[in-house]
Amino acid sequence: MNAKDVAAMTGVSVRTLHHYDQIGLLCPQRNDNNRYREYTDANLDKLQQIMFFKECGFSLKKIKDLLNSPDFDKSQAFAIQEKYLMHEKKRIKLMLNTLHKTMKAEKGEFIMSQKDKFKGFDLNHNPYEAEVRERWGDDAANHLNTLSKEEKSVISGAMSDIFTELAQLRYEQPESQIVQAAMEKMYCFFNKNFGYQYSMEAFAGLGRMYVEDERFTKNIDQFGDGLAKFLAEAMEQYSKLH
């Protein structure tokens, strides 16, 4: 299959496939006549592994290291990926339930306790993390310990600084080098401080939420008109390139 066919089948853009080839992550053979990329079944199996690992929050560099390791075991990888995805399924279901209850509470249909407002947001434990650290090293997982008020205040201030800086870039093209460098900073900050390893899809999904939820849009646009929409586009672009 050529890159266009693979992109149509998997949803991974041709540009991203080319990027994977350039960084040595997924290198298909080349047609001797026209030098076009030709993907084998083995290449597609490897692409599937890449996509699973991305959903589990691994960087492209880490994925490359794992797949090239002589100790890599696909069966073990599948088992850990399943644990992670099942954890996410349960967490997202709980968060959706919290969201629906909150919407009803906003309409005055019932009174919601303060504790119930935060069900599903407990990011202090993920059952896949210990096994990931055991098999592939501590740097594969990022865990947030309980924060003091002072520490939370520091993170909140840093977040405001990030959005203030991003607001100055909102008239740039989302795919530009300067914007994507800012996205890298934002992505790393989130993963370092929020106790949760954002996959690229989750990061892009967060950006979409910035424009789909008017409460997020209102808060973010306080830093600059149109910032939420700009961030959604820039975060989507970042996820495609990584």
FENSUL-V137728 format. One record per pair of residues at least 24 apart in sequence whose ideal C-beta (glycine too) atoms are under 10 Angstrom apart, sorted by the first residue. I is the first residue (numbers start at 0). J is the second residue. Records with the same first field share a line. If there is no record, write none. Layout:
# FENSUL-V137728
I->J / J
This chain:
# FENSUL-V137728
0->27 / 36 / 37 / 38 / 39 / 40 / 42 / 43
1->27 / 30 / 33 / 35 / 36 / 37 / 38
2->27 / 35 / 36 / 37 / 38
3->35 / 36
4->37 / 38
5->36 / 37 / 38 / 42 / 43 / 46
8->38 / 43 / 46
9->38 / 43 / 46 / 47 / 50
10->50
11->46 / 49 / 50 / 53 / 239
12->239 / 240
14->174 / 239 / 240
15->49 / 199 / 238 / 239 / 240 / 241
16->42 / 46
18->59 / 239 / 240 / 241
19->45 / 46 / 49 / 59 / 62 / 63
22->59 / 60 / 63
23->63 / 67
24->49 / 59 / 60 / 62 / 63 / 66 / 67
25->49 / 62 / 63 / 66
44->73
45->73
47->73 / 77
48->73 / 76 / 77 / 80
50->80 / 198 / 199 / 200
51->76 / 77 / 79 / 80 / 81 / 83 / 84 / 198
52->76 / 79 / 80 / 83 / 139 / 198
53->198 / 199 / 200 / 201 / 238 / 241
54->80 / 83 / 84 / 87 / 198 / 199 / 200 / 201
55->79 / 80 / 82 / 83 / 84 / 86 / 87 / 125 / 127 / 131 / 139 / 140 / 196 / 198
56->83 / 87 / 125 / 127 / 128 / 131 / 139 / 140 / 141 / 190 / 195 / 196 / 197 / 198 / 199 / 200 / 201 / 202
57->131 / 135 / 139 / 140 / 196 / 198 / 199
58->138 / 139 / 186 / 187 / 190 / 196 / 199 / 241
59->199 / 240 / 241
60->241
61->135 / 136 / 138 / 139
64->135 / 136 / 139
65->134 / 135 / 136 / 139
68->134 / 135
70->134 / 135
71->134 / 135
72->134
75->130 / 134 / 135
76->134 / 135
78->127 / 130
79->126 / 127 / 128 / 130 / 131 / 133 / 134 / 135 / 139
80->127 / 131
81->127
82->125 / 126 / 127 / 128 / 130 / 131
83->125 / 126 / 127 / 128 / 130 / 131 / 196 / 198
84->127
85->126 / 127
86->124 / 125 / 126 / 127 / 128
87->125 / 127 / 195 / 198 / 201
89->119
90->118 / 119 / 120 / 121 / 122 / 125 / 195
91->119 / 201
92->119
93->118 / 119 / 120 / 121
94->118 / 119 / 120
95->119
98->212
105->214
120->195
121->194
122->193 / 194 / 195 / 196
123->194 / 195
124->194
125->194 / 195 / 196
127->196
128->196
131->196
139->196
140->196
141->187 / 189 / 190 / 191 / 192 / 193 / 194 / 195 / 196 / 197
142->194 / 195 / 196
143->190 / 191 / 192 / 193 / 194 / 195
144->194
145->194
146->192 / 194
150->192
151->192
153->192
154->188 / 191 / 192 / 193
157->188 / 192
158->185 / 188 / 189 / 192 / 193
159->221 / 222
160->188
161->185 / 188 / 189 / 222
162->218 / 219 / 220 / 221 / 222 / 223 / 226 / 227 / 230
163->222 / 223 / 226
164->222
165->219 / 222 / 223 / 226 / 229 / 230 / 233
166->219 / 220 / 221 / 222 / 223 / 224 / 225 / 226 / 229 / 230
167->222 / 223 / 226
168->223 / 226 / 229 / 230 / 233
169->220 / 222 / 223 / 224 / 225 / 226 / 227 / 228 / 229 / 230 / 232 / 233
170->223 / 225 / 229
171->229 / 233
172->232 / 233 / 236
173->228 / 229 / 230 / 231 / 232 / 233 / 234 / 235 / 236 / 237
174->232 / 233 / 235 / 236 / 237 / 239 / 240
175->233 / 236
178->229 / 230 / 232 / 233 / 236 / 237
179->233 / 236 / 237 / 240 / 241
180->237
181->230 / 233 / 237
182->206 / 230 / 233 / 234 / 235 / 236 / 237 / 238 / 240 / 241
183->237 / 240 / 241
185->230 / 233 / 234 / 237
186->234 / 237 / 238 / 241
197->234 / 238
198->238
199->234 / 235 / 237 / 238 / 239 / 240 / 241
200->238
201->238
202->234 / 235 / 237 / 238 / 241
203->231 / 232 / 233 / 234 / 235 / 236 / 237 / 238 / 239
204->231 / 234 / 235 / 238
205->230 / 231 / 234 / 238
206->230 / 231 / 232 / 233 / 234 / 235 / 236 / 237 / 238
207->231 / 232 / 234 / 235
209->234
